[in-house]
């Protein structure tokens, strides 16, 4: 299958699909961390290139609950939140047969609809918590692959740093593998 991983610089999901034998490409405004099939630029430049599946990780800065509280303190952020919602709506509206949008709990649940599924890293082999919502189009819910002990909130506890946003946005390897295995076989 031809798989587009939108808004992914880390190549974690792209590489999971590639290792499962698929023609996978990541796309982000940032360069990829792992050399490979990556388009650096606007996803809408390549969105109509005949993809079978798109998994999109839109930036959550203006969408996640942890960032939305800033909108009251800095009202100019609300316009950026509305732009981010419109970006996700455009992604959902594209003519790709199967789509997954991944994002934390936040504005998308009220601006678009409730997520189809909320997953946690500890359901996929990582002893951590990080509630991750999935909005699905013609894709089944992900089945847990390796429920493990431990419920550390490592991502939330990350200290401030220049790259904190990048580290918080990474997809866990176990979740990427589950996506590739379960959605790549449809």
PLY file of the C-alpha trace (Angstrom):
ply
format ascii 1.0
element vertex 186
property float x
property float y
property float z
element edge 185
property int vertex1
property int vertex2
end_header
0.00 0.00 0.00
0.96 3.62 -0.51
1.08 5.33 2.90
1.45 9.06 3.66
2.58 10.02 7.14
1.72 13.70 7.37
3.33 16.10 9.84
6.06 13.67 10.89
9.72 14.66 11.09
10.87 11.75 13.30
10.11 9.04 10.69
8.96 6.63 13.43
5.65 5.76 11.77
7.07 5.95 8.25
9.79 3.46 9.11
7.32 1.07 10.79
5.27 0.94 7.58
8.40 0.67 5.42
9.66 -2.26 7.49
6.24 -3.90 7.01
6.81 -3.72 3.23
4.79 -0.63 2.31
5.62 2.36 0.12
5.60 4.93 2.92
6.50 8.62 2.80
6.70 11.09 5.65
6.03 14.78 5.14
6.76 17.73 7.38
7.94 21.31 7.23
11.02 20.07 9.12
13.67 17.76 7.67
13.42 14.10 8.64
15.60 12.71 11.41
16.05 9.39 9.61
17.09 9.55 5.96
14.50 8.06 3.67
11.38 8.83 1.69
10.49 12.26 3.09
8.94 15.35 1.55
9.96 18.55 3.31
7.20 21.04 2.65
3.45 21.55 2.76
1.52 18.28 2.88
-1.05 19.72 0.46
1.67 19.79 -2.22
1.55 15.97 -2.33
-1.83 15.13 -0.81
-3.37 14.07 -4.16
-0.60 11.68 -5.19
-2.71 8.51 -4.96
-2.32 7.52 -1.31
-4.18 4.52 0.11
-3.75 5.59 3.74
-2.84 8.85 5.45
-1.84 9.02 9.08
-1.55 12.66 10.14
0.02 14.10 13.26
-1.01 17.78 13.02
0.90 20.12 15.34
-0.88 20.23 18.69
0.49 23.51 20.09
-2.81 25.33 19.55
-5.09 22.26 19.78
-4.17 20.34 22.94
-5.79 21.01 26.29
-2.42 21.78 27.87
-1.96 24.67 25.42
-5.52 25.97 25.20
-5.43 27.59 28.64
-2.99 30.13 27.18
-5.72 31.41 24.84
-7.38 33.22 27.77
-4.13 34.87 28.78
-3.05 35.62 25.22
-6.18 36.14 23.08
-4.17 36.34 19.84
-3.65 32.58 20.17
-7.33 31.90 19.47
-6.85 32.81 15.80
-3.98 30.30 15.62
-6.19 27.67 17.25
-8.89 28.28 14.62
-6.25 27.98 11.86
-5.06 24.68 13.34
-8.65 23.35 13.43
-9.17 24.33 9.78
-5.94 22.55 8.84
-7.23 19.34 10.42
-10.61 19.74 8.70
-8.80 20.04 5.36
-6.84 16.86 6.12
-10.03 14.95 6.94
-11.70 16.15 3.74
-9.07 14.85 1.31
-9.86 12.02 -1.07
-7.78 9.30 0.59
-9.67 6.06 1.35
-8.33 5.55 4.89
-7.31 8.33 7.27
-6.16 8.56 10.87
-5.66 11.89 12.61
-3.63 11.69 15.82
-3.66 14.42 18.47
-3.88 14.84 22.24
-7.12 15.56 24.05
-8.15 19.12 23.21
-10.04 21.35 20.81
-10.62 18.79 18.05
-13.08 16.91 20.29
-15.44 19.88 20.22
-14.52 21.53 16.91
-14.78 18.36 14.81
-16.14 15.45 16.85
-15.19 13.15 19.68
-12.27 10.87 18.80
-12.99 7.32 17.72
-10.40 6.01 20.15
-8.06 7.16 22.91
-4.92 5.07 23.28
-2.06 5.02 25.80
1.60 4.00 25.33
1.27 1.36 28.09
-1.15 -0.53 25.81
1.67 -0.92 23.26
4.72 -1.89 25.34
5.75 1.45 26.92
5.24 1.94 30.67
4.07 5.50 30.32
0.91 7.54 30.04
0.15 9.95 27.23
-3.50 9.98 26.18
-3.55 10.06 22.39
-6.77 10.53 20.44
-7.42 8.97 17.05
-10.01 10.24 14.57
-10.50 7.46 12.05
-11.95 7.23 8.53
-12.41 3.66 7.24
-9.81 2.34 9.70
-10.52 0.06 12.67
-9.56 0.96 16.21
-6.07 -0.14 17.17
-5.99 -3.28 19.32
-3.58 -3.25 22.26
-0.46 -5.28 21.50
1.50 -5.36 24.77
-0.09 -4.07 27.97
2.69 -3.32 30.44
2.98 -2.18 34.03
4.03 1.33 34.88
2.11 4.48 34.39
4.76 7.18 34.45
3.77 10.52 32.96
7.25 11.12 31.49
6.14 13.37 28.64
4.19 15.73 30.89
7.13 15.90 33.33
9.72 16.86 30.71
11.70 19.91 31.84
11.61 23.08 29.76
13.99 23.06 26.81
14.33 24.36 23.27
13.34 20.94 21.85
10.67 20.01 24.41
7.88 20.35 21.84
9.68 17.98 19.45
10.30 15.38 22.13
6.69 15.55 23.31
5.39 15.04 19.77
7.18 11.74 19.07
5.08 8.67 18.36
6.00 5.70 20.51
7.58 2.84 18.58
5.02 0.32 19.87
2.13 2.46 18.61
3.83 2.94 15.22
4.36 -0.83 14.92
0.69 -1.48 15.78
-0.42 0.99 13.12
1.79 -0.66 10.50
0.77 -4.19 11.43
-2.96 -3.61 11.90
-3.70 -0.89 9.34
-1.13 -2.01 6.80
-2.93 -5.32 6.31
-6.34 -3.95 5.33
0 1
1 2
2 3
3 4
4 5
5 6
6 7
7 8
8 9
9 10
10 11
11 12
12 13
13 14
14 15
15 16
16 17
17 18
18 19
19 20
20 21
21 22
22 23
23 24
24 25
25 26
26 27
27 28
28 29
29 30
30 31
31 32
32 33
33 34
34 35
35 36
36 37
37 38
38 39
39 40
40 41
41 42
42 43
43 44
44 45
45 46
46 47
47 48
48 49
49 50
50 51
51 52
52 53
53 54
54 55
55 56
56 57
57 58
58 59
59 60
60 61
61 62
62 63
63 64
64 65
65 66
66 67
67 68
68 69
69 70
70 71
71 72
72 73
73 74
74 75
75 76
76 77
77 78
78 79
79 80
80 81
81 82
82 83
83 84
84 85
85 86
86 87
87 88
88 89
89 90
90 91
91 92
92 93
93 94
94 95
95 96
96 97
97 98
98 99
99 100
100 101
101 102
102 103
103 104
104 105
105 106
106 107
107 108
108 109
109 110
110 111
111 112
112 113
113 114
114 115
115 116
116 117
117 118
118 119
119 120
120 121
121 122
122 123
123 124
124 125
125 126
126 127
127 128
128 129
129 130
130 131
131 132
132 133
133 134
134 135
135 136
136 137
137 138
138 139
139 140
140 141
141 142
142 143
143 144
144 145
145 146
146 147
147 148
148 149
149 150
150 151
151 152
152 153
153 154
154 155
155 156
156 157
157 158
158 159
159 160
160 161
161 162
162 163
163 164
164 165
165 166
166 167
167 168
168 169
169 170
170 171
171 172
172 173
173 174
174 175
175 176
176 177
177 178
178 179
179 180
180 181
181 182
182 183
183 184
184 185
